[in-house]
Amino acid sequence: MTDQQIYNKIITVKSKEETKTKTGTNTTFKIIDQDGERFSFFKLKKDGNLTSVAEQWKNTGSDEGSTVKIGYVKESFEANGKTINVNKII
């Protein structure tokens, strides 16, 4: 992460979803908070171990209805000619 502002927010998890990436080699966790804002993180590192975010999420036992404090960065990328903006939990 280079020169990205880190945002902190206390959220109540409205819903969560796990989806396989397009390559099928990883899983993305998608979290929606009480305001409808979306956040995400990857489950695995390239070496196959859990990412630090996935490990922390697992250890907290956070589920729908849980209130948690998160840190995230805003990222943008191009896909199919469109700009996609994401809130990546760090």
Order of alpha helices (4+ residues) and beta strands (2+ residues): beta-beta-beta-alpha-beta-beta
